[in-house]
């Protein structure tokens, strides 16, 4: 379902405001992801929590995970509320202050991941992998040039 783009001269494209284009791309990508997560009654902070806890069961305390996730949050999220919501659903348990997903939590995470992958496929449609990698690396450089962390999240 690739969309055909109008071609422009290189100097015309190079003169474009990167903030406007990255802002529009961000709003559209994040909006599409949030829409898919909402089907599971999840927010992005729920999604981040599920992935971090699944990736390192029994490692994360509330304080450590809040510190890790806060830099990505643009909604003023009450992370304690997110953690409590996941616990109330039976998706997350805390033992000695360390979080682990339950089977229901892992199942929910997998369903949300499948929904997000469909958005990622739409984003990548018609874009060569090498071009996508170049774009991400250029954006990493822009972020680093402006004093941000250009490292990949991990």
Secondary structure by P-SEA (a helix, b strand, c coil): cbbbbbbbcaaaaaaccaaaaaaaaaaaaaaaaaaaaaaacccaaaaaaaaaaaaccccccaaaaaaacccccccccaaaaaaaaaaaaccccccccbbbbcaaaaaaaaaaaaaaaaaaaaaaccccaaaaaaaaaaaaaaaaaacccccccc
